[in-house]
Amino acid sequence: MSVESPVKALLIAVSDDAPAAVYSINRLKPELLCFFVPESAKSLVETAVQPQISQMPRRWDWVVTPDAHRFMACYQALSRTLPDLLRTWEVHPGELVVDLTGTTPAMAASLSLASLTSTSRVVALGHVNTVDPADGETVTVEGRERVWVQGNPWDEAAALSRREGCELFNRGAFTPASSLFRQIESRVSGGQKPLYRALADLAEGYGLWERFQYRQAWDKLKTSLKALDMASVWGGPAGLKGLLPSIKANAGFLEKLVLDPQEVKEAVAYDLLAHARRRANVDHHFEAATATLLRALEAFAQWQLFKQYKIKTWDVQPEQLPEALRESCRTCYLDDVDGKYKLPLQSQFRALAGLGDQMGQSFLVQWPKMKPLLDAASHAVLGHGFEPVKAERFHQLYEIVVKLTGVSDTSLPKFPTLNL
C-alpha cells in the first residue's frame, strides 16, 4: 500500500464491498470519517469494516439513504445531513475526500453533487477488467489486483468559477471576488493554487485601493503581479499575459503615490477623478460619484496652491492670499476649534485666479456653467439637501472638471478588466 499523508475527512460510500472500504480507510487514515450507506449495509460496516481499521478516526458518523437506487432519496439524505456534519466537524472547503468505490449510480451522483463545495479529491478502487491500469495505481486487495484512481474535480470546475470571480471583479465587487478566488485556491490541486492565490490577492488589492488604502493595495498588487507573471510563464489561462501590463502600470501609479513625501500628493487628485468615474460608470451611483468628483476638483486646486505658492488650504496664512481675499479669509475662514484659516473650494480657485494661475482663471470663466451644477450637488442627498443627483448633472460637471484641470484620459489610473 502506498504511503499517503493522513486526510482531514473522508466521506466513503459502502454498499457491499467491505475490503475496498477497508483499503481506502487504512490508506487515507482520515481524522474524521463518515460512511454513506443504505440501511442494509450498516451491519456490514459494523462487522466487516470497522474492526479492520488500523487507525481509528477521532470521530465518525454515517448518513443512511432509504433507497440506494433513487437519486433524490440519496441526495436528500446527504443534503439534509452532510452540511451540518461538516460544520460541526470544522471541515473547511477542500479538506474533504470522497470515495465512490461502493456507490450505486444514484449514490455516486448524489455524492458528487452534495460534496462539490467541500471536496478537493475523489478516489475509487476499480477492478482491472473495468478500469485501465494506466489510469491509476495497481494495488492488491485480498489477493486480487485492483486499480486505485483519484482526481480532483475542481481542477476542471475551477475554470467556470474563475469566470464568475472575474465577473465579480469587473463589477467592482472586489471582496466577493477575492473570497471566491480563495475558495477555488483551497479546492484545486497544488499546481493551480498559486494562480488563484494571486487572483485573490489581486482582487483584495483593488478592493483596498477602492477604499484609498494605498500602501496596502500597493503591497497586494506587487505580490500578485509576481505570481501572475510566473503563472503566465508556465501557461496559465488565456488572457493572462495581456492582463499583466495594466497591473504593472497600476502598481507603478501606487508606488509613485505611496513614496511621494509631499503633504499634498498630486497622484491622489488623479485617483479621485478616476474613482468618481468608476462610481458613475460601474456602480451608477451618481451621488457618490459627484461627491468624489468635487473632492477631486478640490485636490487639484490644493496641489496647484501648494506646488506653486506653498499654500496649505487647511492652514493658510491670510498674507499668502491675494489682497482681495485677505479680509474675507480673516473674517470668514477662521476655525474656532484649532484656530487655523481654512479655504473652501470656491475660494481656493479664486485665490489661484488672483495669483495669476491659469487654472484659477479658467475656473472664473467656467463659473456661470459650474454654478448650477454645484448647486445641484449641494442640494443632493450626500450634499446638504434631499434631491438625488441626476446622471446628466454628474457628466456635465465631470466634463468641466476635466477641462479645468487639463487632465487627459490616458493619465488616469484604470482598473483592469479580467477576462480569464
N, C-alpha and C positions, 0 to 999 in steps of 0.2 A: 504494500500500500504506500502511495506517495505521501510524503510528509508535507502537511499544509499548516499554515497558521490558524489557530482557532478562530471561528467566526463569532460575531456577536449574537446573531439569532438565526435559527433555521426553521423554516416552515416546510414540513415534509408531508406529502400525501402517501397514505398507506391503504391499500385495499386487500392485496393477497400475497405480496412479495416481501416477506419479512427479511430474508437475507440481504436484499438490496437496501432496505431501510437501515439495517444494522451497519452495513458497509458505509453508507453515506454519513450516518451519525458519527461513527468512530473515526472516519476520515476528517470530517469537518470540526469535530469537537465543539459544538455550539455551547455558548454560555447560557443561552435561552433556547428552548425547544418547544415547538408547537406541532402537534400532529393534526392533519386534516384527514378525517376518516368517515366512512359510512358507519352506521351503528353496528353492522355485522363484523367490522374489523377491530372493534375496541378490544375484544378478548385476545385477538391475535397480537396486538401491540403489547398487551399486558403480559402475555405468556411467552412470546417468541422474539420480541424486540427489546423491551426494557431490560430483561435480565442479561442481555448480551452487550449492553452499552458499557464500554470500558471506562469512560469518564463521564459520570452523571452530570447533566447540566445543573446550573444553580437554580433554575426554575423551569417548570414545564407545564403545559396545558394542552387542551385539544379543542378543535372545532369539529362538530359532528354534523354531517349532511344527512337529511332524511331520505334522500334519493340520489345515489351516486351517478345516475344516468340522466338526470334532468338538470339542465344548465341553471335555470332560475332557482331551483331548490339549493343547488350548490352555492350559487353566487349570493343568495340571500343569507345563507348560513355564515359565509365569510364576511360579507359587507356589514352585517349587524354585530359581529363579534371581534373581528380582527383589528379594526382601528383602535378600539378601546384597550384591547390587549397590548398592542404595541405601544400605546401611550403610557399605560401602566408600567410596562417593562422599560420605558425610556429608550425605545429603539428609534433612532433617527433615520431620515432618508438615506438610503444607500447601505444601511447596516444589515439588511435582511437578505438571506439566501433562500431561494425556493427550490425544492426538489420535486420534479414532476414524474419521477420514476413510477410511482404506484397509482397514477391517475387514470380515471376513465376520461374519454374526450370531454365530457361535461365538467368534470373536476378540473382538468387542465385549463380549459377556457376560463372558468371562474377564478382559478388561482392566478392566472396571468393578469386578468383584469383587476382583481381586488388588491393585488400586491404591487402593482406597477409603480406607484409613487414611493414605495419604501425599499424595493429591491434593487440591487445592482449586480445580481448574479443569479443565473438559473442553471441548475445541474440536473442530470439524469443519468441513470445506469442502464444502457441499452444492451440488447443481445447482438452478437456478432452477425447473425443471419438477417438482422433488420437495420443495423447501423454500420456504416462503413468505418472500419477501424482507423482509417486515415483522418476521420473527423474528430477523433478524440484519443484517449489513452486506454490501451488494452490492459485490463486487470483480471484477476482471478477471484471469483467469489464461490466458495464451496465447491472448488474443483472445476468450475465452468468459466470459460472466458466470457467476459463482459466488456463493454466499451463505456468508459466514463467520458461524458461530454458535458461541456459547460460553455456558457456565453453570457454576455451582458446585453439585454435588450435595449438598454439606454444608449449604448454606443450607436445604435441606429435611430432610436426615437429622439435622440438629442437634437437632431437637425431641425425637426418640427418645433420643438420647444425653443431652440435658439432663435428661430424666426419670430416666435412670439415675443421673446425678450427684445429682439431688435425693434419690433413694432412699438413696444412699450417705451423703449429708449427714444425712438423718433417722435413719440408723442410728448416727450418731456417727463415721462413717469420714471424717473431715474431710480428711485428707491425700489419700486416693484421690479424693475428690470434687473437691478443688482441682486435682489432676492432670488429671482428666477434663475439667473446665471449661477448663483451659488448652489441652488438646489441641483442643477444639472451637474455641476462640478462634483457634488457629493455622490452622484449616481453613476457617472461614466467611469470607464476603466482608466487606469493610471496614465496612459499616454495622452489622453484627451483632457485630463484635469487642468494642466497649465493654461490651456486656451480659455476655458470657462472661468478660471480664477482671474485671468487677465481681463476678460469681458466684464466680470463682476466689479473688479477694481475700476475699470473704465467708467462704468455707469455710476459707481459711487463717487468717483472723482468729479464727474459732470454735475452730479447732484450737489456736491459740496460747492462747486463753482456757482451753481444757481443760487445758493444761499450766501454767496460772497465770502466763503471760507477759502480764500485764495491759496494760502500756503498748503493747507491740507489737500486741496484739489490738485495743486501742482505735484505734490508728492505722489498722489494716486496716479496721475497721468504719466509721470515718469516711469513708475513701476509697471504699469500696464503696457506702455509703449515698448519697453524692452522685451516683455514676454510675448507680445503680439508680433514683434519683429522676428523673434525666434520661431514662433509658430508659422510665420509665413515662409521661413527658410525650409521648414520641414513639411510644407504643403499647406495645411490649413484650409478653411472653406474659401470658395470663390469670392472674390471681392475684398479679401483681407489686405492684400498688398496695396490696393487702391485707397484703403482707409488710412494707412499709416501717415502719409504726408499731412493730412488735415490735423491729425492728433499731434504730430510733431510741431506744426505751426501753433496750435493751441498751447502746447507745453511751453513753447518759446515765448508766447504772449504772457503767460502766467509767470514765467521766470523773470521777465522784464519788470512786471508789476511788483512781484514779491521782493525783488532785490533793489528796487528803487528806494533810496534812503530819504527822498524828499517828503516833507509833511503833506504836500499836495501832489498827488500822483496823476499824471496825465492819462495813464492807461485806464484808470478807474472811470474816467469820463467816457472813454470809448466803450468800455464794458457795459456801463449803464445804458448807453444808447442801444447797444446790441441786445441787452436784456429787455429793454422796453419793446423792441421789435418782436422778440420771441413771445413776450406776454400777449402781444396782439396777434401774431401770425400762428402761433402754436396753440395757445390756450384760448384765444379770442376773449381775453379778459382785459377789456379796454380801460376799465377803472385802474387796475394795477399798472397797465401799460402807460397810461397818461401820468400817473403819479411818478413812475420811474423816469419817464421822459423829462418831466420838469426837474427832477433831481439831476439828470444827465446835463440838462441845459445849465443848471447852476454849477455843476462840476467843471464844465468848460470855462465858465466865467471865473471860477475860483482859480483854475490853473493859469489863465491868462493874467489875472491880477497878481498872482504870486510869482509867476515866472518873470514878468516884465517889470513889476513895480514893488515886489516883496510885500504885498498887502495880503494879510490873512483876514478873510471875511468874518471869521468868528472872533477876531481880536484886532480890529482895525483901529488905527490912530487917526483921529479926525484930520490931523495935519498932513496925512498921506493923501487925502482926497482932494479933488478939485475944489476951488474956493466955493463954488455954488452949492456944494453938498455938505460942507463942514458944519454949518449951523444946524441943519436938519439932522445930521448924524448925532450931534451933541444932545439935541432935544428929544429925538425920537428913537434912537437905536441903542440907548444905554440899557444893558441888562441889569436889573436891580438885584439879581442873585449873586452874580460873580463880578459885577462892576466893569464888564467889558462892552465895547461897542461892537455890534453885530449887524452886518449889512444884509438886508433881504435881497431876494433875487433881482427885482427890478432896479434897485439902487446899485447893485453890482455892475449891471450893464451901463447904467447912467454914469457911474464912476469911470468905467472904461472909455465911454464916449468922451467924457470931459478930459480924460488924459490923452485923447487923440488916438485911441486904439480903434482899428478898423472894425473889429467885431462889435464893439460897443456902438459905433456909429451906424453899423448895419442894423443893429437892434432898434435904434431910433427910427430908421427908415421903415422897418417891418412892423413897428409898434401898432399902427392902425389895423393891420391884419391880425396881429397877435392878441390884441386886447380882448376881443370877443371869445377867442379860444381859451385864453387864460381865465376869463370869467366863467366859461363853461366848466373848466377844470376845478375852479374854486367852488362852484355850486354842486359838484359831483359828490357822490356818497363818500368817497375817500378824500374829498376836499373838505369843504365846510358846509355842504348842503345835502340835498336829498334827491337829486336828479342824476340818474346813471349817465355816464359819458357815452355818446354815440360813436360808432366806429369811424364815421367820416370826420368827426372832430379830431380824433387822435391822428388820423392820417394827414389832415391839413396841418396840424401842429408839428408833426414829425417832419414834413417837408420844409417847414420854415426853420426848424432847428438845424436840419442838415445844411440848409442854405446859409444860416448864420455862422455856423461853426466851420463850414468848408470841409466837412468830413466826407470822404469818398466811401462808397460801399465796400471796396476792397480792403480798407483799413480797419474794418470792424471784425472782431473775432466771430467766427462762425462755428457752431457746434456741428459735428459730422452727422451724416445720415448713415445708419448701419444697414447694409444690405448683405447679410452673410447667410 
